[in-house]
């Protein structure tokens, strides 16, 4: 983040972005469908390859420019069923994420973003990768 960046009603970053193809790949590896709701993203991007968001540095959605700040570190809450609140006995999807998304002891899935300026985001808007 940059000096002066602000976040409200979040635990550290204003926005969390996850690619739909990334979730699809995770579900394939787990062996069953994982709900996007487990990860609580603000933004879900379709049409990019799995984990393409890992290499993005700046994107534009409509007239809004967003900076990709850092990967999102995932915790045990992802193992809770978002509907029932029950923990998965096999600790999925965290168990599988650890096999291919662990870096220096952190399990990573999704990207934290900050907004440059102001703008309006709506479902269905095109996403342009700037960097």
Secondary structure, DSSP 8 states (H G I E B T S, - for coil): --TT----SSSS-SEEEEEHHHHHHHHHHHTS---GGGG--SEEE-SS-TTGGGG-SEEEETTEEEEEEEEEE--GGGGB-TTT--B-TT-TTHHHHHHHSEETTEEEEEEEEEEES-----TT--EEE--
